[in-house]
Amino acid sequence: MRCSDAALHRRRLEARRRPLVGLPEPTWAQVEDVRRAYAPWAATPVQVDSVRPLAELVDHVLARLSA
């Protein structure tokens, strides 16, 4: 799962409030650090972009699973 729109991703992250005791939400700086350290997969993974409508995402994933 990814969000291709960095500004939208940041807004979602900064607005997120989950009641997870002992597990604070990551900061945008931490997300950026992980992004810089990310190594691409050797195989092509199923990519899901959360910017797209849910129905479109479901169709995409089902098509990839049945291929």
C-alpha positions in Angstrom: 0.0 0.0 0.0 1.3 3.4 -0.9 0.0 6.9 -1.4 1.4 8.5 -4.5 0.5 12.0 -3.3 3.1 13.0 -0.7 1.1 16.0 0.6 -2.0 13.9 1.0 0.0 11.2 2.7 1.4 13.7 5.2 -2.0 15.2 5.9 -3.4 11.7 6.6 -0.5 10.8 8.8 -0.6 14.0 10.8 -4.4 13.7 11.3 -4.3 10.1 12.4 -5.2 9.4 16.0 -5.3 5.7 17.0 -5.7 4.5 20.6 -2.6 2.3 20.5 -1.1 2.3 24.0 2.7 2.4 23.9 2.8 2.8 20.1 3.0 6.4 19.1 2.2 7.5 15.6 5.2 8.0 13.4 6.3 11.5 12.6 6.6 12.7 9.0 10.4 12.8 9.5 10.4 9.1 10.4 8.3 8.3 7.3 10.8 10.2 5.2 13.7 8.3 6.8 12.1 5.0 6.0 11.4 6.1 2.4 15.1 7.0 1.9 16.2 3.6 3.3 13.7 1.6 1.3 15.2 -1.0 -1.1 12.9 -2.0 -3.9 11.7 -5.6 -4.1 13.4 -8.0 -6.5 10.0 -9.2 -7.8 7.2 -6.9 -8.9 4.7 -6.6 -5.9 1.1 -5.8 -6.2 1.0 -2.0 -5.8 -2.0 -0.4 -4.3 -2.2 3.4 -4.4 -4.6 4.7 -1.7 -5.3 7.8 -3.7 -7.5 5.7 -6.0 -11.2 4.9 -5.2 -11.7 1.7 -3.1 -13.7 -0.1 -5.8 -10.9 0.5 -8.3 -8.3 -0.8 -5.8 -10.3 -4.0 -5.1 -10.7 -4.7 -8.9 -7.0 -4.2 -9.4 -6.0 -6.5 -6.5 -8.5 -9.2 -7.6 -7.2 -9.0 -11.2 -3.6 -9.4 -10.0 -4.5 -12.4 -7.7 -6.3 -14.2 -10.5 -3.5 -13.6 -13.1 
